[in-house]
Amino acid sequence: MAQEIKKAIIATLAYFDIFDFPLKQEEIWQWLFSEQRPIDRKDFLGILGFLGEEGVVVEKDGFYFFPGRENILAVREQRSEISEQKIKKAKRLVRWWLKHVPWIKAIFLTNSASYHNALENSDIDLFIIAQKNRLWLTRFLAVLPLKILNLRPTKNNKKDKFCLSYFVSKDNLNLEKYELVKDFPILVYWSTFYLFLSGNDDWQKKFWQANEWIKKYLPNFRCEWKGELDANGKANINSEDIFLNVEEISGSGLVDWMERWLKKFQLWYLPQELKKAVYEEENNSVYLNDKIIKLHLESKIKGKEIWEKWRERMH
């Protein structure tokens, strides 16, 4: 068992070391990668201390990292400040526009900024839960003003641009088949980087309840409230009544027609490489249907690179 715990701790630190992100003790515990079985907290603490004594890991200022990687302490602090600025910009977008878009149920910040590790030139990724049978209409309304105002990322300009490339309908919240790469289970971490920004609190709970599968790989991960906190320590949650109440209209024939037409239009407008990716074997980066729109073409390549770097650090 001790060997399993040692391997789990090293595997966890190795993953975050790829991104220059040292971990606190509680973060190692929460993100502890273990496909075997849950690990006792007391045993975990004992092995972590042993690894420190043996020089396998180093502890400084409450953070743990591999020997020779002390420089990432400053990197984490710097990126945390960068992430805070990106989070503020995401919240402004929510207040300015997204909270007014009909049929949006909840909005999450995803990827590096969600765990305070964003690069200066990175974009701001958002994940949106939408009303059933209104996915394409929701995406069109959410993205259109950003496109007009040049706030969407391009290959040559991503800094602080808004990437709205991940939408799911409210009846399709389980992301396991869309995110977990069978041959690269370590990439389960991608599914933990969701920071709740806005929506009814029920949808945040429903989202994490639908993704309890994460605990098969990260048994200590808390699939629960992870939203930003206000000054009073309460989750920054907007009541669903801030969204336009158009549910009565959404059942009309006119809106049904708009949903179908906008789906055809957006599929026509999308680059061919995205549409081709849907039919690739072992695709988990691009989905285009009425329950999910996921346009993360680069994630497949990045996933393999991360897996290789992780394996190198494990040996």
Short mmCIF file of the C-alpha atoms (twelve columns), coordinates in Angstrom:
data_MODEL
# 
_entry.id   MODEL 
# 
loop_
_atom_site.group_PDB 
_atom_site.id 
_atom_site.type_symbol 
_atom_site.label_atom_id 
_atom_site.label_alt_id 
_atom_site.label_comp_id 
_atom_site.label_asym_id 
_atom_site.label_seq_id 
_atom_site.Cartn_x 
_atom_site.Cartn_y 
_atom_site.Cartn_z 
_atom_site.pdbx_PDB_model_num 
ATOM 1   C CA . MET A 1   0.000   0.000  0.000   1 
ATOM 2   C CA . ALA A 2   2.871   2.361  0.819   1 
ATOM 3   C CA . GLN A 3   4.198   1.926  -2.719  1 
ATOM 4   C CA . GLU A 4   0.781   2.766  -4.172  1 
ATOM 5   C CA . ILE A 5   0.590   5.953  -2.115  1 
ATOM 6   C CA . LYS A 6   4.119   6.947  -3.116  1 
ATOM 7   C CA . LYS A 7   3.272   6.410  -6.772  1 
ATOM 8   C CA . ALA A 8   0.033   8.398  -6.417  1 
ATOM 9   C CA . ILE A 9   1.794   11.381 -4.843  1 
ATOM 10  C CA . ILE A 10  4.544   11.413 -7.462  1 
ATOM 11  C CA . ALA A 11  1.995   11.015 -10.284 1 
ATOM 12  C CA . THR A 12  0.031   14.003 -8.982  1 
ATOM 13  C CA . LEU A 13  3.052   16.255 -8.530  1 
ATOM 14  C CA . ALA A 14  4.368   15.162 -11.931 1 
ATOM 15  C CA . TYR A 15  1.212   16.260 -13.714 1 
ATOM 16  C CA . PHE A 16  1.173   19.736 -12.206 1 
ATOM 17  C CA . ASP A 17  4.941   20.079 -12.598 1 
ATOM 18  C CA . ILE A 18  4.334   20.063 -16.359 1 
ATOM 19  C CA . PHE A 19  2.509   23.361 -15.867 1 
ATOM 20  C CA . ASP A 20  4.978   24.836 -13.343 1 
ATOM 21  C CA . PHE A 21  2.387   24.576 -10.576 1 
ATOM 22  C CA . PRO A 22  3.635   23.529 -7.118  1 
ATOM 23  C CA . LEU A 23  0.946   22.128 -4.848  1 
ATOM 24  C CA . LYS A 24  -0.079  22.701 -1.259  1 
ATOM 25  C CA . GLN A 25  -0.581  19.635 0.929   1 
ATOM 26  C CA . GLU A 26  -4.374  19.907 0.701   1 
ATOM 27  C CA . GLU A 27  -4.181  20.271 -3.084  1 
ATOM 28  C CA . ILE A 28  -2.105  17.106 -3.421  1 
ATOM 29  C CA . TRP A 29  -4.711  15.300 -1.336  1 
ATOM 30  C CA . GLN A 30  -7.662  16.605 -3.322  1 
ATOM 31  C CA . TRP A 31  -6.028  15.953 -6.708  1 
ATOM 32  C CA . LEU A 32  -4.353  12.677 -5.673  1 
ATOM 33  C CA . PHE A 33  -4.337  10.415 -8.733  1 
ATOM 34  C CA . SER A 34  -5.217  6.869  -7.716  1 
ATOM 35  C CA . GLU A 35  -7.024  4.372  -9.930  1 
ATOM 36  C CA . GLN A 36  -6.678  1.589  -7.379  1 
ATOM 37  C CA . ARG A 37  -8.639  2.478  -4.255  1 
ATOM 38  C CA . PRO A 38  -9.178  5.344  -1.800  1 
ATOM 39  C CA . ILE A 39  -6.141  6.178  0.317   1 
ATOM 40  C CA . ASP A 40  -6.198  6.799  4.061   1 
ATOM 41  C CA . ARG A 41  -5.384  10.406 4.967   1 
ATOM 42  C CA . LYS A 42  -3.015  9.421  7.776   1 
ATOM 43  C CA . ASP A 43  -1.084  7.058  5.504   1 
ATOM 44  C CA . PHE A 44  -0.926  9.770  2.845   1 
ATOM 45  C CA . LEU A 45  0.597   12.280 5.255   1 
ATOM 46  C CA . GLY A 46  3.125   9.725  6.457   1 
ATOM 47  C CA . ILE A 47  4.325   8.855  2.942   1 
ATOM 48  C CA . LEU A 48  4.416   12.528 1.906   1 
ATOM 49  C CA . GLY A 49  6.668   13.253 4.880   1 
ATOM 50  C CA . PHE A 50  8.836   10.247 4.016   1 
ATOM 51  C CA . LEU A 51  9.257   11.445 0.415   1 
ATOM 52  C CA . GLY A 52  10.403  14.778 1.785   1 
ATOM 53  C CA . GLU A 53  12.950  13.142 4.070   1 
ATOM 54  C CA . GLU A 54  14.262  11.058 1.156   1 
ATOM 55  C CA . GLY A 55  14.625  14.144 -1.043  1 
ATOM 56  C CA . VAL A 56  12.159  12.871 -3.637  1 
ATOM 57  C CA . VAL A 57  10.017  15.957 -3.093  1 
ATOM 58  C CA . VAL A 58  10.785  19.346 -1.555  1 
ATOM 59  C CA . GLU A 59  8.560   21.439 0.711   1 
ATOM 60  C CA . LYS A 60  8.942   25.192 0.992   1 
ATOM 61  C CA . ASP A 61  6.492   27.828 2.212   1 
ATOM 62  C CA . GLY A 62  3.753   25.199 2.320   1 
ATOM 63  C CA . PHE A 63  4.242   24.086 -1.297  1 
ATOM 64  C CA . TYR A 64  5.558   20.764 -2.598  1 
ATOM 65  C CA . PHE A 65  7.583   20.237 -5.768  1 
ATOM 66  C CA . PHE A 66  10.418  18.167 -7.210  1 
ATOM 67  C CA . PRO A 67  14.091  18.941 -6.424  1 
ATOM 68  C CA . GLY A 68  15.539  21.692 -8.598  1 
ATOM 69  C CA . ARG A 69  12.118  23.225 -9.297  1 
ATOM 70  C CA . GLU A 70  12.019  25.917 -6.620  1 
ATOM 71  C CA . ASN A 71  11.644  28.569 -9.320  1 
ATOM 72  C CA . ILE A 72  8.032   27.511 -9.952  1 
ATOM 73  C CA . LEU A 73  7.010   29.025 -6.611  1 
ATOM 74  C CA . ALA A 74  7.424   32.488 -8.122  1 
ATOM 75  C CA . VAL A 75  5.763   31.314 -11.340 1 
ATOM 76  C CA . ARG A 76  2.668   30.199 -9.452  1 
ATOM 77  C CA . GLU A 77  2.396   33.541 -7.649  1 
ATOM 78  C CA . GLN A 78  2.775   35.484 -10.880 1 
ATOM 79  C CA . ARG A 79  0.232   33.391 -12.752 1 
ATOM 80  C CA . SER A 80  -2.223  33.638 -9.888  1 
ATOM 81  C CA . GLU A 81  -2.219  37.420 -10.290 1 
ATOM 82  C CA . ILE A 82  -2.657  37.077 -14.054 1 
ATOM 83  C CA . SER A 83  -5.548  34.658 -13.522 1 
ATOM 84  C CA . GLU A 84  -7.293  37.039 -11.142 1 
ATOM 85  C CA . GLN A 85  -7.360  39.665 -13.871 1 
ATOM 86  C CA . LYS A 86  -8.756  37.188 -16.379 1 
ATOM 87  C CA . ILE A 87  -11.423 36.057 -13.911 1 
ATOM 88  C CA . LYS A 88  -12.483 39.682 -13.453 1 
ATOM 89  C CA . LYS A 89  -12.774 40.082 -17.220 1 
ATOM 90  C CA . ALA A 90  -14.825 36.900 -17.470 1 
ATOM 91  C CA . LYS A 91  -17.176 38.189 -14.790 1 
ATOM 92  C CA . ARG A 92  -17.552 41.485 -16.637 1 
ATOM 93  C CA . LEU A 93  -18.529 39.606 -19.790 1 
ATOM 94  C CA . VAL A 94  -21.100 37.643 -17.795 1 
ATOM 95  C CA . ARG A 95  -22.576 40.831 -16.329 1 
ATOM 96  C CA . TRP A 96  -22.439 42.765 -19.582 1 
ATOM 97  C CA . TRP A 97  -23.861 40.139 -21.891 1 
ATOM 98  C CA . LEU A 98  -24.002 36.451 -21.105 1 
ATOM 99  C CA . LYS A 99  -26.377 36.696 -18.147 1 
ATOM 100 C CA . HIS A 100 -28.866 38.325 -20.504 1 
ATOM 101 C CA . VAL A 101 -28.740 35.574 -23.127 1 
ATOM 102 C CA . PRO A 102 -31.924 33.483 -23.038 1 
ATOM 103 C CA . TRP A 103 -31.646 29.772 -22.312 1 
ATOM 104 C CA . ILE A 104 -28.270 29.918 -20.544 1 
ATOM 105 C CA . LYS A 105 -28.499 27.955 -17.269 1 
ATOM 106 C CA . ALA A 106 -24.938 28.236 -15.933 1 
ATOM 107 C CA . ILE A 107 -21.530 29.589 -16.903 1 
ATOM 108 C CA . PHE A 108 -18.147 28.187 -15.827 1 
ATOM 109 C CA . LEU A 109 -14.605 29.387 -16.358 1 
ATOM 110 C CA . THR A 110 -12.404 26.503 -17.542 1 
ATOM 111 C CA . ASN A 111 -8.780  25.539 -18.170 1 
ATOM 112 C CA . SER A 112 -5.743  27.263 -16.645 1 
ATOM 113 C CA . ALA A 113 -7.386  30.431 -15.333 1 
ATOM 114 C CA . SER A 114 -9.924  28.358 -13.386 1 
ATOM 115 C CA . TYR A 115 -7.183  27.036 -11.092 1 
ATOM 116 C CA . HIS A 116 -5.189  30.283 -11.151 1 
ATOM 117 C CA . ASN A 117 -2.423  29.216 -13.516 1 
ATOM 118 C CA . ALA A 118 -3.056  31.262 -16.665 1 
ATOM 119 C CA . LEU A 119 -0.319  32.564 -18.940 1 
ATOM 120 C CA . GLU A 120 -0.184  36.261 -19.796 1 
ATOM 121 C CA . ASN A 121 -1.066  35.699 -23.463 1 
ATOM 122 C CA . SER A 122 -3.722  33.032 -22.958 1 
ATOM 123 C CA . ASP A 123 -7.390  33.403 -23.831 1 
ATOM 124 C CA . ILE A 124 -10.338 33.042 -21.455 1 
ATOM 125 C CA . ASP A 125 -12.250 29.771 -21.838 1 
ATOM 126 C CA . LEU A 126 -15.895 29.466 -20.860 1 
ATOM 127 C CA . PHE A 127 -18.190 26.456 -20.536 1 
ATOM 128 C CA . ILE A 128 -21.931 27.035 -20.845 1 
ATOM 129 C CA . ILE A 129 -24.924 24.903 -19.887 1 
ATOM 130 C CA . ALA A 130 -27.939 25.708 -22.046 1 
ATOM 131 C CA . GLN A 131 -31.600 24.851 -22.272 1 
ATOM 132 C CA . LYS A 132 -32.477 21.563 -23.975 1 
ATOM 133 C CA . ASN A 133 -33.115 21.941 -27.730 1 
ATOM 134 C CA . ARG A 134 -31.701 25.482 -27.713 1 
ATOM 135 C CA . LEU A 135 -27.960 24.813 -27.935 1 
ATOM 136 C CA . TRP A 136 -27.267 26.333 -31.359 1 
ATOM 137 C CA . LEU A 137 -29.464 29.349 -30.772 1 
ATOM 138 C CA . THR A 138 -27.764 29.957 -27.432 1 
ATOM 139 C CA . ARG A 139 -24.301 29.716 -28.952 1 
ATOM 140 C CA . PHE A 140 -25.188 32.103 -31.764 1 
ATOM 141 C CA . LEU A 141 -26.528 34.746 -29.386 1 
ATOM 142 C CA . ALA A 142 -23.616 34.340 -26.967 1 
ATOM 143 C CA . VAL A 143 -20.890 34.538 -29.598 1 
ATOM 144 C CA . LEU A 144 -22.266 37.096 -32.075 1 
ATOM 145 C CA . PRO A 145 -21.413 40.333 -30.188 1 
ATOM 146 C CA . LEU A 146 -17.965 38.982 -29.319 1 
ATOM 147 C CA . LYS A 147 -17.320 38.311 -32.991 1 
ATOM 148 C CA . ILE A 148 -18.499 41.801 -33.958 1 
ATOM 149 C CA . LEU A 149 -16.375 43.464 -31.258 1 
ATOM 150 C CA . ASN A 150 -13.279 41.390 -32.106 1 
ATOM 151 C CA . LEU A 151 -13.260 39.711 -28.706 1 
ATOM 152 C CA . ARG A 152 -12.848 36.186 -30.062 1 
ATOM 153 C CA . PRO A 153 -9.383  34.541 -30.119 1 
ATOM 154 C CA . THR A 154 -7.463  34.056 -33.352 1 
ATOM 155 C CA . LYS A 155 -4.298  32.075 -34.090 1 
ATOM 156 C CA . ASN A 156 -2.198  35.222 -33.760 1 
ATOM 157 C CA . ASN A 157 -4.107  37.029 -31.040 1 
ATOM 158 C CA . LYS A 158 -5.452  35.141 -28.023 1 
ATOM 159 C CA . LYS A 159 -4.579  37.370 -25.084 1 
ATOM 160 C CA . ASP A 160 -7.697  37.969 -22.976 1 
ATOM 161 C CA . LYS A 161 -9.994  37.023 -25.853 1 
ATOM 162 C CA . PHE A 162 -13.081 34.980 -24.995 1 
ATOM 163 C CA . CYS A 163 -13.227 31.404 -26.193 1 
ATOM 164 C CA . LEU A 164 -16.856 30.237 -26.147 1 
ATOM 165 C CA . SER A 165 -16.284 26.837 -27.695 1 
ATOM 166 C CA . TYR A 166 -17.883 24.472 -25.211 1 
ATOM 167 C CA . PHE A 167 -21.663 24.234 -24.786 1 
ATOM 168 C CA . VAL A 168 -23.786 21.390 -23.440 1 
ATOM 169 C CA . SER A 169 -27.531 21.046 -23.023 1 
ATOM 170 C CA . LYS A 170 -28.909 20.712 -19.513 1 
ATOM 171 C CA . ASP A 171 -29.813 17.044 -20.115 1 
ATOM 172 C CA . ASN A 172 -26.219 16.168 -21.065 1 
ATOM 173 C CA . LEU A 173 -24.057 17.152 -18.097 1 
ATOM 174 C CA . ASN A 174 -21.950 13.980 -17.776 1 
ATOM 175 C CA . LEU A 175 -18.706 14.814 -19.584 1 
ATOM 176 C CA . GLU A 176 -16.913 11.480 -19.160 1 
ATOM 177 C CA . LYS A 177 -17.237 10.313 -22.763 1 
ATOM 178 C CA . TYR A 178 -16.339 13.770 -24.050 1 
ATOM 179 C CA . GLU A 179 -13.266 14.454 -21.945 1 
ATOM 180 C CA . LEU A 180 -11.683 11.281 -20.611 1 
ATOM 181 C CA . VAL A 181 -9.081  9.876  -22.994 1 
ATOM 182 C CA . LYS A 182 -9.066  6.097  -22.575 1 
ATOM 183 C CA . ASP A 183 -5.326  5.676  -23.090 1 
ATOM 184 C CA . PHE A 184 -4.391  8.798  -21.129 1 
ATOM 185 C CA . PRO A 185 -6.306  8.613  -17.808 1 
ATOM 186 C CA . ILE A 186 -4.081  11.275 -16.244 1 
ATOM 187 C CA . LEU A 187 -5.985  13.801 -18.376 1 
ATOM 188 C CA . VAL A 188 -8.912  13.402 -15.981 1 
ATOM 189 C CA . TYR A 189 -7.548  16.590 -14.419 1 
ATOM 190 C CA . TRP A 190 -9.015  18.533 -17.331 1 
ATOM 191 C CA . SER A 191 -12.453 17.640 -15.994 1 
ATOM 192 C CA . THR A 192 -11.776 19.257 -12.615 1 
ATOM 193 C CA . PHE A 193 -10.940 22.715 -13.928 1 
ATOM 194 C CA . TYR A 194 -14.420 24.250 -13.875 1 
ATOM 195 C CA . LEU A 195 -14.913 27.421 -11.861 1 
ATOM 196 C CA . PHE A 196 -18.548 28.395 -11.434 1 
ATOM 197 C CA . LEU A 197 -19.244 32.013 -12.401 1 
ATOM 198 C CA . SER A 198 -22.967 32.445 -12.796 1 
ATOM 199 C CA . GLY A 199 -26.330 30.720 -12.871 1 
ATOM 200 C CA . ASN A 200 -28.770 29.069 -10.538 1 
ATOM 201 C CA . ASP A 201 -27.042 27.184 -7.710  1 
ATOM 202 C CA . ASP A 202 -28.959 24.012 -8.612  1 
ATOM 203 C CA . TRP A 203 -27.106 23.763 -11.911 1 
ATOM 204 C CA . GLN A 204 -23.732 23.877 -10.216 1 
ATOM 205 C CA . LYS A 205 -24.775 20.988 -7.975  1 
ATOM 206 C CA . LYS A 206 -26.285 19.042 -10.871 1 
ATOM 207 C CA . PHE A 207 -23.114 19.486 -12.906 1 
ATOM 208 C CA . TRP A 208 -20.818 18.030 -10.255 1 
ATOM 209 C CA . GLN A 209 -23.285 15.286 -9.364  1 
ATOM 210 C CA . ALA A 210 -23.346 14.242 -13.031 1 
ATOM 211 C CA . ASN A 211 -19.550 14.046 -13.025 1 
ATOM 212 C CA . GLU A 212 -18.966 11.928 -9.937  1 
ATOM 213 C CA . TRP A 213 -17.074 9.553  -12.267 1 
ATOM 214 C CA . ILE A 214 -14.040 11.775 -11.651 1 
ATOM 215 C CA . LYS A 215 -13.664 10.082 -8.278  1 
ATOM 216 C CA . LYS A 216 -12.758 6.817  -10.006 1 
ATOM 217 C CA . TYR A 217 -9.402  8.458  -10.682 1 
ATOM 218 C CA . LEU A 218 -9.284  11.244 -8.087  1 
ATOM 219 C CA . PRO A 219 -11.044 9.669  -5.067  1 
ATOM 220 C CA . ASN A 220 -10.539 12.728 -2.857  1 
ATOM 221 C CA . PHE A 221 -11.761 15.283 -5.367  1 
ATOM 222 C CA . ARG A 222 -14.739 17.240 -4.072  1 
ATOM 223 C CA . CYS A 223 -17.320 17.340 -6.846  1 
ATOM 224 C CA . GLU A 224 -19.163 20.183 -5.235  1 
ATOM 225 C CA . TRP A 225 -19.302 23.953 -4.943  1 
ATOM 226 C CA . LYS A 226 -16.133 25.416 -6.435  1 
ATOM 227 C CA . GLY A 227 -17.370 28.867 -7.395  1 
ATOM 228 C CA . GLU A 228 -15.781 32.218 -6.742  1 
ATOM 229 C CA . LEU A 229 -16.531 33.579 -3.258  1 
ATOM 230 C CA . ASP A 230 -17.683 37.077 -2.472  1 
ATOM 231 C CA . ALA A 231 -16.491 39.201 0.434   1 
ATOM 232 C CA . ASN A 232 -18.840 37.374 2.794   1 
ATOM 233 C CA . GLY A 233 -17.479 33.966 1.866   1 
ATOM 234 C CA . LYS A 234 -20.607 33.001 -0.045  1 
ATOM 235 C CA . ALA A 235 -20.661 31.533 -3.531  1 
ATOM 236 C CA . ASN A 236 -20.992 34.187 -6.217  1 
ATOM 237 C CA . ILE A 237 -24.255 32.873 -7.616  1 
ATOM 238 C CA . ASN A 238 -26.787 34.727 -9.669  1 
ATOM 239 C CA . SER A 239 -30.394 33.704 -9.346  1 
ATOM 240 C CA . GLU A 240 -31.874 32.186 -12.472 1 
ATOM 241 C CA . ASP A 241 -34.340 35.046 -12.627 1 
ATOM 242 C CA . ILE A 242 -31.531 37.317 -13.906 1 
ATOM 243 C CA . PHE A 243 -31.793 35.454 -17.184 1 
ATOM 244 C CA . LEU A 244 -34.512 36.485 -19.546 1 
ATOM 245 C CA . ASN A 245 -37.598 34.430 -18.867 1 
ATOM 246 C CA . VAL A 246 -38.332 33.119 -22.335 1 
ATOM 247 C CA . GLU A 247 -39.220 29.534 -21.589 1 
ATOM 248 C CA . GLU A 248 -42.767 30.080 -22.798 1 
ATOM 249 C CA . ILE A 249 -41.499 31.419 -26.110 1 
ATOM 250 C CA . SER A 250 -38.883 28.656 -26.441 1 
ATOM 251 C CA . GLY A 251 -41.568 26.109 -27.157 1 
ATOM 252 C CA . SER A 252 -42.946 28.028 -30.131 1 
ATOM 253 C CA . GLY A 253 -42.627 26.880 -33.717 1 
ATOM 254 C CA . LEU A 254 -40.766 30.057 -34.672 1 
ATOM 255 C CA . VAL A 255 -37.989 29.476 -32.153 1 
ATOM 256 C CA . ASP A 256 -37.793 25.804 -33.127 1 
ATOM 257 C CA . TRP A 257 -37.261 26.917 -36.721 1 
ATOM 258 C CA . MET A 258 -34.587 29.425 -35.645 1 
ATOM 259 C CA . GLU A 259 -32.756 26.666 -33.752 1 
ATOM 260 C CA . ARG A 260 -32.687 24.433 -36.834 1 
ATOM 261 C CA . TRP A 261 -31.686 27.239 -39.197 1 
ATOM 262 C CA . LEU A 262 -28.907 28.564 -36.946 1 
ATOM 263 C CA . LYS A 263 -27.540 25.047 -36.549 1 
ATOM 264 C CA . LYS A 264 -27.273 24.701 -40.330 1 
ATOM 265 C CA . PHE A 265 -25.736 28.161 -40.634 1 
ATOM 266 C CA . GLN A 266 -23.100 27.587 -37.951 1 
ATOM 267 C CA . LEU A 267 -22.169 24.156 -39.303 1 
ATOM 268 C CA . TRP A 268 -21.743 25.725 -42.729 1 
ATOM 269 C CA . TYR A 269 -19.634 28.558 -41.283 1 
ATOM 270 C CA . LEU A 270 -17.278 26.363 -39.241 1 
ATOM 271 C CA . PRO A 271 -13.834 25.534 -40.724 1 
ATOM 272 C CA . GLN A 272 -13.614 22.194 -42.525 1 
ATOM 273 C CA . GLU A 273 -10.911 20.915 -40.160 1 
ATOM 274 C CA . LEU A 274 -13.359 21.096 -37.267 1 
ATOM 275 C CA . LYS A 275 -16.094 19.262 -39.134 1 
ATOM 276 C CA . LYS A 276 -13.661 16.557 -40.265 1 
ATOM 277 C CA . ALA A 277 -12.401 16.027 -36.714 1 
ATOM 278 C CA . VAL A 278 -15.850 14.794 -35.653 1 
ATOM 279 C CA . TYR A 279 -15.344 11.597 -37.641 1 
ATOM 280 C CA . GLU A 280 -11.762 10.879 -36.562 1 
ATOM 281 C CA . GLU A 281 -11.104 7.772  -34.492 1 
ATOM 282 C CA . GLU A 282 -10.783 8.308  -30.743 1 
ATOM 283 C CA . ASN A 283 -12.005 11.862 -31.171 1 
ATOM 284 C CA . ASN A 284 -12.817 13.639 -27.926 1 
ATOM 285 C CA . SER A 285 -11.977 17.178 -28.964 1 
ATOM 286 C CA . VAL A 286 -14.742 18.131 -31.402 1 
ATOM 287 C CA . TYR A 287 -18.470 17.400 -31.101 1 
ATOM 288 C CA . LEU A 288 -21.239 18.998 -33.117 1 
ATOM 289 C CA . ASN A 289 -24.749 17.898 -32.255 1 
ATOM 290 C CA . ASP A 290 -27.863 19.043 -30.414 1 
ATOM 291 C CA . LYS A 291 -26.528 18.064 -26.976 1 
ATOM 292 C CA . ILE A 292 -22.932 19.254 -27.138 1 
ATOM 293 C CA . ILE A 293 -20.848 21.727 -29.108 1 
ATOM 294 C CA . LYS A 294 -17.180 21.261 -28.324 1 
ATOM 295 C CA . LEU A 295 -14.587 22.910 -30.546 1 
ATOM 296 C CA . HIS A 296 -11.246 22.064 -28.918 1 
ATOM 297 C CA . LEU A 297 -9.298  20.854 -31.932 1 
ATOM 298 C CA . GLU A 298 -5.900  21.377 -30.276 1 
ATOM 299 C CA . SER A 299 -6.743  19.378 -27.154 1 
ATOM 300 C CA . LYS A 300 -6.043  16.003 -28.827 1 
ATOM 301 C CA . ILE A 301 -2.492  17.033 -29.717 1 
ATOM 302 C CA . LYS A 302 -1.923  18.691 -26.348 1 
ATOM 303 C CA . GLY A 303 -3.256  15.611 -24.592 1 
ATOM 304 C CA . LYS A 304 -0.630  13.361 -26.153 1 
ATOM 305 C CA . GLU A 305 2.121   15.858 -25.381 1 
ATOM 306 C CA . ILE A 306 1.025   16.107 -21.747 1 
ATOM 307 C CA . TRP A 307 0.882   12.326 -21.428 1 
ATOM 308 C CA . GLU A 308 4.445   11.977 -22.761 1 
ATOM 309 C CA . LYS A 309 5.780   14.695 -20.453 1 
ATOM 310 C CA . TRP A 310 4.019   13.101 -17.509 1 
ATOM 311 C CA . ARG A 311 5.509   9.690  -18.277 1 
ATOM 312 C CA . GLU A 312 8.986   11.247 -18.463 1 
ATOM 313 C CA . ARG A 313 8.571   12.750 -14.998 1 
ATOM 314 C CA . MET A 314 7.346   9.436  -13.612 1 
ATOM 315 C CA . HIS A 315 10.553  7.598  -14.531 1 
# 
